[in-house]
Amino acid sequence: MDNFLFPADIDVKGELMLVPDLGARITLLDKEDKAITHLGDDPEWCKVALRKGFRRKRDQWKAGRFVHPHDACFDKDGNIFVVEWVSTGRVAKLRKVS
C-alpha cells in the first residue's frame, strides 16, 4: 500500500487508527502504525477528485466514492463516520461488519 496522500486528521479506537485523506480515501492502521487498508483507494478516481473545482461539481460525484474526506471518527460501536469537505458538505456512515 502507498503512503498517505493528504492526511487531514486521526481518530483512534482500541488498536485501530483512522486517517481521512483529502486524496479521496480513508486509511486504517494497526497498533504498529502499519496500513491495514485504504478504503476507497482508486488512483484514477483520486486524480479526478483532486482536480481544481471538483468539490463543487456534485453532479460528477459517484455514489460510494469519497471526494475529499476531511474528518472521520469511530462511534462507540466501531462504525465510521466520514465528513467530506465539499460544497454541500457530505457525511457517510460506514457500518462495522463482524
Backbone atoms as SQL, in Angstrom:
CREATE TABLE atoms (id INTEGER PRIMARY KEY, chain TEXT, resi INTEGER, resn TEXT, atom TEXT, x REAL, y REAL, z REAL);
INSERT INTO atoms VALUES
  (1, 'A', 1, 'MET', 'N', 0.824, -1.179, 0.000),
  (2, 'A', 1, 'MET', 'CA', 0.000, 0.000, 0.000),
  (3, 'A', 1, 'MET', 'C', 0.869, 1.243, 0.000),
  (4, 'A', 2, 'ASP', 'N', 0.360, 2.264, -0.649),
  (5, 'A', 2, 'ASP', 'CA', 1.089, 3.526, -0.710),
  (6, 'A', 2, 'ASP', 'C', 0.962, 4.300, 0.591),
  (7, 'A', 3, 'ASN', 'N', 1.816, 5.284, 0.749),
  (8, 'A', 3, 'ASN', 'CA', 1.749, 6.169, 1.910),
  (9, 'A', 3, 'ASN', 'C', 0.542, 7.083, 1.797),
  (10, 'A', 4, 'PHE', 'N', 0.391, 7.981, 2.754),
  (11, 'A', 4, 'PHE', 'CA', -0.707, 8.937, 2.721),
  (12, 'A', 4, 'PHE', 'C', -0.527, 9.920, 1.584),
  (13, 'A', 5, 'LEU', 'N', -1.649, 10.442, 1.108),
  (14, 'A', 5, 'LEU', 'CA', -1.623, 11.482, 0.081),
  (15, 'A', 5, 'LEU', 'C', -1.672, 12.847, 0.772),
  (16, 'A', 6, 'PHE', 'N', -2.823, 13.151, 1.401),
  (17, 'A', 6, 'PHE', 'CA', -3.012, 14.414, 2.106),
  (18, 'A', 6, 'PHE', 'C', -3.787, 14.151, 3.399),
  (19, 'A', 7, 'PRO', 'N', -3.142, 13.591, 4.430),
  (20, 'A', 7, 'PRO', 'CA', -3.863, 13.262, 5.665),
  (21, 'A', 7, 'PRO', 'C', -4.432, 14.525, 6.315),
  (22, 'A', 8, 'ALA', 'N', -5.659, 14.389, 6.848),
  (23, 'A', 8, 'ALA', 'CA', -6.331, 15.561, 7.395),
  (24, 'A', 8, 'ALA', 'C', -6.572, 15.480, 8.903),
  (25, 'A', 9, 'ASP', 'N', -6.643, 14.287, 9.479),
  (26, 'A', 9, 'ASP', 'CA', -6.985, 14.138, 10.884),
  (27, 'A', 9, 'ASP', 'C', -6.710, 12.691, 11.281),
  (28, 'A', 10, 'ILE', 'N', -6.910, 12.371, 12.558),
  (29, 'A', 10, 'ILE', 'CA', -6.829, 10.982, 13.004),
  (30, 'A', 10, 'ILE', 'C', -7.886, 10.735, 14.069),
  (31, 'A', 11, 'ASP', 'N', -8.275, 9.485, 14.214),
  (32, 'A', 11, 'ASP', 'CA', -9.098, 9.040, 15.334),
  (33, 'A', 11, 'ASP', 'C', -8.604, 7.646, 15.694),
  (34, 'A', 12, 'VAL', 'N', -8.689, 7.311, 16.980),
  (35, 'A', 12, 'VAL', 'CA', -8.196, 6.022, 17.454),
  (36, 'A', 12, 'VAL', 'C', -9.303, 5.326, 18.236),
  (37, 'A', 13, 'LYS', 'N', -9.443, 4.031, 17.999),
  (38, 'A', 13, 'LYS', 'CA', -10.356, 3.193, 18.780),
  (39, 'A', 13, 'LYS', 'C', -9.635, 1.883, 19.033),
  (40, 'A', 14, 'GLY', 'N', -9.317, 1.636, 20.287),
  (41, 'A', 14, 'GLY', 'CA', -8.585, 0.421, 20.627),
  (42, 'A', 14, 'GLY', 'C', -7.238, 0.401, 19.919),
  (43, 'A', 15, 'GLU', 'N', -7.017, -0.620, 19.116),
  (44, 'A', 15, 'GLU', 'CA', -5.742, -0.773, 18.407),
  (45, 'A', 15, 'GLU', 'C', -5.801, -0.285, 16.965),
  (46, 'A', 16, 'LEU', 'N', -6.883, 0.404, 16.588),
  (47, 'A', 16, 'LEU', 'CA', -7.026, 0.903, 15.218),
  (48, 'A', 16, 'LEU', 'C', -6.899, 2.418, 15.166),
  (49, 'A', 17, 'MET', 'N', -6.242, 2.903, 14.127),
  (50, 'A', 17, 'MET', 'CA', -6.169, 4.328, 13.857),
  (51, 'A', 17, 'MET', 'C', -6.820, 4.572, 12.506),
  (52, 'A', 18, 'LEU', 'N', -7.590, 5.639, 12.434),
  (53, 'A', 18, 'LEU', 'CA', -8.336, 6.015, 11.248),
  (54, 'A', 18, 'LEU', 'C', -7.799, 7.350, 10.750),
  (55, 'A', 19, 'VAL', 'N', -7.423, 7.418, 9.469),
  (56, 'A', 19, 'VAL', 'CA', -6.869, 8.649, 8.923),
  (57, 'A', 19, 'VAL', 'C', -7.620, 9.031, 7.648),
  (58, 'A', 20, 'PRO', 'N', -8.466, 10.084, 7.713),
  (59, 'A', 20, 'PRO', 'CA', -9.097, 10.570, 6.489),
  (60, 'A', 20, 'PRO', 'C', -8.044, 11.274, 5.649),
  (61, 'A', 21, 'ASP', 'N', -8.122, 11.058, 4.367),
  (62, 'A', 21, 'ASP', 'CA', -7.118, 11.569, 3.443),
  (63, 'A', 21, 'ASP', 'C', -7.817, 12.391, 2.368),
  (64, 'A', 22, 'LEU', 'N', -7.439, 13.651, 2.242),
  (65, 'A', 22, 'LEU', 'CA', -8.071, 14.511, 1.245),
  (66, 'A', 22, 'LEU', 'C', -7.914, 13.955, -0.170),
  (67, 'A', 23, 'GLY', 'N', -7.088, 12.946, -0.335),
  (68, 'A', 23, 'GLY', 'CA', -6.899, 12.273, -1.619),
  (69, 'A', 23, 'GLY', 'C', -7.936, 11.203, -1.871),
  (70, 'A', 24, 'ALA', 'N', -9.180, 11.407, -1.409),
  (71, 'A', 24, 'ALA', 'CA', -10.337, 10.568, -1.743),
  (72, 'A', 24, 'ALA', 'C', -10.290, 9.165, -1.144),
  (73, 'A', 25, 'ARG', 'N', -9.668, 9.022, 0.032),
  (74, 'A', 25, 'ARG', 'CA', -9.656, 7.715, 0.673),
  (75, 'A', 25, 'ARG', 'C', -9.501, 7.851, 2.191),
  (76, 'A', 26, 'ILE', 'N', -9.741, 6.746, 2.878),
  (77, 'A', 26, 'ILE', 'CA', -9.590, 6.651, 4.329),
  (78, 'A', 26, 'ILE', 'C', -8.617, 5.501, 4.586),
  (79, 'A', 27, 'THR', 'N', -7.665, 5.696, 5.476),
  (80, 'A', 27, 'THR', 'CA', -6.703, 4.648, 5.787),
  (81, 'A', 27, 'THR', 'C', -6.930, 4.142, 7.202),
  (82, 'A', 28, 'LEU', 'N', -6.928, 2.821, 7.359),
  (83, 'A', 28, 'LEU', 'CA', -6.969, 2.182, 8.675),
  (84, 'A', 28, 'LEU', 'C', -5.598, 1.606, 8.959),
  (85, 'A', 29, 'LEU', 'N', -5.079, 1.885, 10.168),
  (86, 'A', 29, 'LEU', 'CA', -3.775, 1.383, 10.572),
  (87, 'A', 29, 'LEU', 'C', -3.909, 0.520, 11.817),
  (88, 'A', 30, 'ASP', 'N', -2.969, -0.419, 11.978),
  (89, 'A', 30, 'ASP', 'CA', -2.973, -1.277, 13.164),
  (90, 'A', 30, 'ASP', 'C', -2.185, -0.613, 14.296),
  (91, 'A', 31, 'LYS', 'N', -2.013, -1.333, 15.401),
  (92, 'A', 31, 'LYS', 'CA', -1.349, -0.769, 16.581),
  (93, 'A', 31, 'LYS', 'C', 0.120, -0.447, 16.355),
  (94, 'A', 32, 'GLU', 'N', 0.699, -0.967, 15.289),
  (95, 'A', 32, 'GLU', 'CA', 2.090, -0.674, 14.953),
  (96, 'A', 32, 'GLU', 'C', 2.198, 0.363, 13.835),
  (97, 'A', 33, 'ASP', 'N', 1.093, 1.058, 13.571),
  (98, 'A', 33, 'ASP', 'CA', 1.014, 2.102, 12.545),
  (99, 'A', 33, 'ASP', 'C', 1.261, 1.573, 11.132),
  (100, 'A', 34, 'LYS', 'N', 0.926, 0.318, 10.916),
  (101, 'A', 34, 'LYS', 'CA', 1.023, -0.268, 9.570),
  (102, 'A', 34, 'LYS', 'C', -0.360, -0.228, 8.940),
  (103, 'A', 35, 'ALA', 'N', -0.422, 0.176, 7.678),
  (104, 'A', 35, 'ALA', 'CA', -1.701, 0.267, 6.986),
  (105, 'A', 35, 'ALA', 'C', -2.335, -1.112, 6.849),
  (106, 'A', 36, 'ILE', 'N', -3.592, -1.201, 7.274),
  (107, 'A', 36, 'ILE', 'CA', -4.381, -2.415, 7.099),
  (108, 'A', 36, 'ILE', 'C', -5.070, -2.353, 5.742),
  (109, 'A', 37, 'THR', 'N', -5.663, -1.191, 5.449),
  (110, 'A', 37, 'THR', 'CA', -6.340, -0.998, 4.171),
  (111, 'A', 37, 'THR', 'C', -6.550, 0.481, 3.902),
  (112, 'A', 38, 'HIS', 'N', -6.764, 0.795, 2.646),
  (113, 'A', 38, 'HIS', 'CA', -7.178, 2.133, 2.222),
  (114, 'A', 38, 'HIS', 'C', -8.604, 1.975, 1.698),
  (115, 'A', 39, 'LEU', 'N', -9.559, 2.539, 2.388),
  (116, 'A', 39, 'LEU', 'CA', -10.948, 2.486, 1.935),
  (117, 'A', 39, 'LEU', 'C', -11.143, 3.523, 0.839),
  (118, 'A', 40, 'GLY', 'N', -11.637, 3.084, -0.301),
  (119, 'A', 40, 'GLY', 'CA', -11.845, 3.996, -1.414),
  (120, 'A', 40, 'GLY', 'C', -10.612, 4.223, -2.264),
  (121, 'A', 41, 'ASP', 'N', -9.584, 3.420, -2.087),
  (122, 'A', 41, 'ASP', 'CA', -8.333, 3.620, -2.818),
  (123, 'A', 41, 'ASP', 'C', -8.512, 3.304, -4.300),
  (124, 'A', 42, 'ASP', 'N', -8.432, 4.323, -5.122),
  (125, 'A', 42, 'ASP', 'CA', -8.540, 4.187, -6.572),
  (126, 'A', 42, 'ASP', 'C', -7.742, 5.340, -7.182),
  (127, 'A', 43, 'PRO', 'N', -6.516, 5.079, -7.619),
  (128, 'A', 43, 'PRO', 'CA', -5.662, 6.155, -8.126),
  (129, 'A', 43, 'PRO', 'C', -6.296, 6.981, -9.247),
  (130, 'A', 44, 'GLU', 'N', -7.053, 6.344, -10.127),
  (131, 'A', 44, 'GLU', 'CA', -7.685, 7.096, -11.224),
  (132, 'A', 44, 'GLU', 'C', -8.769, 8.028, -10.698),
  (133, 'A', 45, 'TRP', 'N', -9.599, 7.534, -9.764),
  (134, 'A', 45, 'TRP', 'CA', -10.635, 8.380, -9.175),
  (135, 'A', 45, 'TRP', 'C', -9.993, 9.519, -8.384),
  (136, 'A', 46, 'CYS', 'N', -8.901, 9.244, -7.703),
  (137, 'A', 46, 'CYS', 'CA', -8.204, 10.277, -6.935),
  (138, 'A', 46, 'CYS', 'C', -7.785, 11.426, -7.842),
  (139, 'A', 47, 'LYS', 'N', -7.284, 11.112, -9.026),
  (140, 'A', 47, 'LYS', 'CA', -6.890, 12.168, -9.979),
  (141, 'A', 47, 'LYS', 'C', -8.083, 13.050, -10.328),
  (142, 'A', 48, 'VAL', 'N', -9.247, 12.425, -10.508),
  (143, 'A', 48, 'VAL', 'CA', -10.467, 13.172, -10.824),
  (144, 'A', 48, 'VAL', 'C', -10.881, 14.017, -9.624),
  (145, 'A', 49, 'ALA', 'N', -10.938, 13.390, -8.447),
  (146, 'A', 49, 'ALA', 'CA', -11.417, 14.058, -7.238),
  (147, 'A', 49, 'ALA', 'C', -10.533, 15.240, -6.829),
  (148, 'A', 50, 'LEU', 'N', -9.266, 15.192, -7.162),
  (149, 'A', 50, 'LEU', 'CA', -8.345, 16.268, -6.783),
  (150, 'A', 50, 'LEU', 'C', -8.267, 17.405, -7.808),
  (151, 'A', 51, 'ARG', 'N', -9.004, 17.274, -8.911),
  (152, 'A', 51, 'ARG', 'CA', -8.999, 18.359, -9.902),
  (153, 'A', 51, 'ARG', 'C', -9.578, 19.632, -9.306),
  (154, 'A', 52, 'LYS', 'N', -9.021, 20.736, -9.695),
  (155, 'A', 52, 'LYS', 'CA', -9.480, 22.032, -9.207),
  (156, 'A', 52, 'LYS', 'C', -10.982, 22.191, -9.469),
  (157, 'A', 53, 'GLY', 'N', -11.703, 22.566, -8.431),
  (158, 'A', 53, 'GLY', 'CA', -13.128, 22.828, -8.557),
  (159, 'A', 53, 'GLY', 'C', -14.031, 21.614, -8.468),
  (160, 'A', 54, 'PHE', 'N', -13.448, 20.409, -8.410),
  (161, 'A', 54, 'PHE', 'CA', -14.280, 19.202, -8.412),
  (162, 'A', 54, 'PHE', 'C', -15.178, 19.115, -7.178),
  (163, 'A', 55, 'ARG', 'N', -14.716, 19.652, -6.059),
  (164, 'A', 55, 'ARG', 'CA', -15.508, 19.595, -4.828),
  (165, 'A', 55, 'ARG', 'C', -16.827, 20.350, -4.945),
  (166, 'A', 56, 'ARG', 'N', -16.972, 21.200, -5.973),
  (167, 'A', 56, 'ARG', 'CA', -18.205, 21.950, -6.195),
  (168, 'A', 56, 'ARG', 'C', -19.084, 21.316, -7.277),
  (169, 'A', 57, 'LYS', 'N', -18.649, 20.240, -7.876),
  (170, 'A', 57, 'LYS', 'CA', -19.373, 19.628, -9.007),
  (171, 'A', 57, 'LYS', 'C', -20.127, 18.374, -8.570),
  (172, 'A', 58, 'ARG', 'N', -21.152, 18.589, -7.759),
  (173, 'A', 58, 'ARG', 'CA', -21.913, 17.478, -7.180),
  (174, 'A', 58, 'ARG', 'C', -22.440, 16.506, -8.235),
  (175, 'A', 59, 'ASP', 'N', -22.805, 17.016, -9.378),
  (176, 'A', 59, 'ASP', 'CA', -23.350, 16.160, -10.439),
  (177, 'A', 59, 'ASP', 'C', -22.312, 15.169, -10.978),
  (178, 'A', 60, 'GLN', 'N', -21.036, 15.365, -10.670),
  (179, 'A', 60, 'GLN', 'CA', -19.989, 14.468, -11.153),
  (180, 'A', 60, 'GLN', 'C', -19.487, 13.495, -10.084),
  (181, 'A', 61, 'TRP', 'N', -19.960, 13.664, -8.847),
  (182, 'A', 61, 'TRP', 'CA', -19.549, 12.750, -7.782),
  (183, 'A', 61, 'TRP', 'C', -20.184, 11.394, -8.020),
  (184, 'A', 62, 'LYS', 'N', -19.520, 10.344, -7.602),
  (185, 'A', 62, 'LYS', 'CA', -20.035, 8.986, -7.758),
  (186, 'A', 62, 'LYS', 'C', -20.465, 8.438, -6.405),
  (187, 'A', 63, 'ALA', 'N', -21.616, 7.786, -6.394),
  (188, 'A', 63, 'ALA', 'CA', -22.099, 7.151, -5.162),
  (189, 'A', 63, 'ALA', 'C', -21.069, 6.121, -4.698),
  (190, 'A', 64, 'GLY', 'N', -20.833, 6.092, -3.399),
  (191, 'A', 64, 'GLY', 'CA', -19.890, 5.123, -2.846),
  (192, 'A', 64, 'GLY', 'C', -18.428, 5.509, -3.002),
  (193, 'A', 65, 'ARG', 'N', -18.152, 6.689, -3.530),
  (194, 'A', 65, 'ARG', 'CA', -16.772, 7.165, -3.700),
  (195, 'A', 65, 'ARG', 'C', -16.549, 8.416, -2.874),
  (196, 'A', 66, 'PHE', 'N', -15.440, 8.455, -2.174),
  (197, 'A', 66, 'PHE', 'CA', -15.090, 9.674, -1.456),
  (198, 'A', 66, 'PHE', 'C', -14.607, 10.715, -2.448),
  (199, 'A', 67, 'VAL', 'N', -14.857, 11.974, -2.101),
  (200, 'A', 67, 'VAL', 'CA', -14.350, 13.083, -2.905),
  (201, 'A', 67, 'VAL', 'C', -13.211, 13.770, -2.146),
  (202, 'A', 68, 'HIS', 'N', -13.480, 14.196, -0.929),
  (203, 'A', 68, 'HIS', 'CA', -12.494, 14.973, -0.165),
  (204, 'A', 68, 'HIS', 'C', -12.703, 14.749, 1.333),
  (205, 'A', 69, 'PRO', 'N', -12.431, 13.535, 1.843),
  (206, 'A', 69, 'PRO', 'CA', -12.651, 13.258, 3.262),
  (207, 'A', 69, 'PRO', 'C', -11.772, 14.137, 4.153),
  (208, 'A', 70, 'HIS', 'N', -12.419, 14.923, 4.980),
  (209, 'A', 70, 'HIS', 'CA', -11.675, 15.862, 5.815),
  (210, 'A', 70, 'HIS', 'C', -11.599, 15.417, 7.271),
  (211, 'A', 71, 'ASP', 'N', -12.605, 14.696, 7.725),
  (212, 'A', 71, 'ASP', 'CA', -12.598, 14.213, 9.099),
  (213, 'A', 71, 'ASP', 'C', -13.298, 12.864, 9.134),
  (214, 'A', 72, 'ALA', 'N', -12.907, 12.029, 10.068),
  (215, 'A', 72, 'ALA', 'CA', -13.538, 10.723, 10.237),
  (216, 'A', 72, 'ALA', 'C', -13.347, 10.304, 11.686),
  (217, 'A', 73, 'CYS', 'N', -14.327, 9.565, 12.190),
  (218, 'A', 73, 'CYS', 'CA', -14.220, 9.089, 13.563),
  (219, 'A', 73, 'CYS', 'C', -14.999, 7.788, 13.729),
  (220, 'A', 74, 'PHE', 'N', -14.604, 7.056, 14.751),
  (221, 'A', 74, 'PHE', 'CA', -15.313, 5.850, 15.146),
  (222, 'A', 74, 'PHE', 'C', -16.429, 6.244, 16.104),
  (223, 'A', 75, 'ASP', 'N', -17.559, 5.539, 16.057),
  (224, 'A', 75, 'ASP', 'CA', -18.541, 5.693, 17.122),
  (225, 'A', 75, 'ASP', 'C', -18.314, 4.579, 18.141),
  (226, 'A', 76, 'LYS', 'N', -19.122, 4.510, 19.172),
  (227, 'A', 76, 'LYS', 'CA', -18.918, 3.539, 20.251),
  (228, 'A', 76, 'LYS', 'C', -19.032, 2.097, 19.780),
  (229, 'A', 77, 'ASP', 'N', -19.735, 1.873, 18.649),
  (230, 'A', 77, 'ASP', 'CA', -19.919, 0.516, 18.128),
  (231, 'A', 77, 'ASP', 'C', -18.887, 0.126, 17.073),
  (232, 'A', 78, 'GLY', 'N', -17.979, 1.043, 16.746),
  (233, 'A', 78, 'GLY', 'CA', -16.950, 0.751, 15.748),
  (234, 'A', 78, 'GLY', 'C', -17.325, 1.141, 14.331),
  (235, 'A', 79, 'ASN', 'N', -18.527, 1.738, 14.152),
  (236, 'A', 79, 'ASN', 'CA', -18.881, 2.283, 12.838),
  (237, 'A', 79, 'ASN', 'C', -17.990, 3.493, 12.581),
  (238, 'A', 80, 'ILE', 'N', -17.856, 3.860, 11.327),
  (239, 'A', 80, 'ILE', 'CA', -17.016, 5.007, 10.969),
  (240, 'A', 80, 'ILE', 'C', -17.893, 6.076, 10.315),
  (241, 'A', 81, 'PHE', 'N', -17.765, 7.297, 10.803),
  (242, 'A', 81, 'PHE', 'CA', -18.434, 8.434, 10.174),
  (243, 'A', 81, 'PHE', 'C', -17.372, 9.265, 9.464),
  (244, 'A', 82, 'VAL', 'N', -17.662, 9.629, 8.219),
  (245, 'A', 82, 'VAL', 'CA', -16.728, 10.396, 7.400),
  (246, 'A', 82, 'VAL', 'C', -17.420, 11.694, 6.972),
  (247, 'A', 83, 'VAL', 'N', -16.745, 12.814, 7.204),
  (248, 'A', 83, 'VAL', 'CA', -17.256, 14.114, 6.772),
  (249, 'A', 83, 'VAL', 'C', -16.344, 14.618, 5.668),
  (250, 'A', 84, 'GLU', 'N', -16.986, 15.041, 4.566),
  (251, 'A', 84, 'GLU', 'CA', -16.194, 15.496, 3.421),
  (252, 'A', 84, 'GLU', 'C', -16.272, 17.002, 3.244),
  (253, 'A', 85, 'TRP', 'N', -15.142, 17.556, 2.838),
  (254, 'A', 85, 'TRP', 'CA', -15.008, 18.983, 2.594),
  (255, 'A', 85, 'TRP', 'C', -15.372, 19.236, 1.139),
  (256, 'A', 86, 'VAL', 'N', -16.665, 19.350, 0.904),
  (257, 'A', 86, 'VAL', 'CA', -17.199, 19.616, -0.433),
  (258, 'A', 86, 'VAL', 'C', -18.217, 20.741, -0.300),
  (259, 'A', 87, 'SER', 'N', -18.657, 21.292, -1.429),
  (260, 'A', 87, 'SER', 'CA', -19.502, 22.484, -1.406),
  (261, 'A', 87, 'SER', 'C', -20.772, 22.323, -0.583),
  (262, 'A', 88, 'THR', 'N', -21.396, 21.174, -0.628),
  (263, 'A', 88, 'THR', 'CA', -22.646, 20.956, 0.101),
  (264, 'A', 88, 'THR', 'C', -22.416, 20.326, 1.463),
  (265, 'A', 89, 'GLY', 'N', -21.200, 19.892, 1.728),
  (266, 'A', 89, 'GLY', 'CA', -20.929, 19.082, 2.905),
  (267, 'A', 89, 'GLY', 'C', -21.487, 17.689, 2.645),
  (268, 'A', 90, 'ARG', 'N', -20.872, 16.701, 3.208),
  (269, 'A', 90, 'ARG', 'CA', -21.358, 15.337, 2.998),
  (270, 'A', 90, 'ARG', 'C', -20.870, 14.472, 4.141),
  (271, 'A', 91, 'VAL', 'N', -21.784, 13.658, 4.683),
  (272, 'A', 91, 'VAL', 'CA', -21.458, 12.753, 5.777),
  (273, 'A', 91, 'VAL', 'C', -21.811, 11.341, 5.334),
  (274, 'A', 92, 'ALA', 'N', -20.898, 10.409, 5.561),
  (275, 'A', 92, 'ALA', 'CA', -21.134, 8.992, 5.236),
  (276, 'A', 92, 'ALA', 'C', -20.946, 8.166, 6.490),
  (277, 'A', 93, 'LYS', 'N', -21.758, 7.136, 6.621),
  (278, 'A', 93, 'LYS', 'CA', -21.601, 6.192, 7.717),
  (279, 'A', 93, 'LYS', 'C', -21.179, 4.857, 7.113),
  (280, 'A', 94, 'LEU', 'N', -20.032, 4.361, 7.579),
  (281, 'A', 94, 'LEU', 'CA', -19.545, 3.055, 7.156),
  (282, 'A', 94, 'LEU', 'C', -19.831, 2.103, 8.317),
  (283, 'A', 95, 'ARG', 'N', -20.771, 1.215, 8.096),
  (284, 'A', 95, 'ARG', 'CA', -21.234, 0.326, 9.146),
  (285, 'A', 95, 'ARG', 'C', -20.239, -0.808, 9.385),
  (286, 'A', 96, 'LYS', 'N', -19.889, -1.015, 10.645),
  (287, 'A', 96, 'LYS', 'CA', -18.978, -2.105, 11.021),
  (288, 'A', 96, 'LYS', 'C', -19.680, -3.455, 10.772),
  (289, 'A', 97, 'VAL', 'N', -18.956, -4.345, 10.154),
  (290, 'A', 97, 'VAL', 'CA', -19.459, -5.706, 9.963),
  (291, 'A', 97, 'VAL', 'C', -18.578, -6.659, 10.765),
  (292, 'A', 98, 'SER', 'N', -19.185, -7.659, 11.337),
  (293, 'A', 98, 'SER', 'CA', -18.413, -8.591, 12.169),
  (294, 'A', 98, 'SER', 'C', -17.964, -9.781, 11.371);
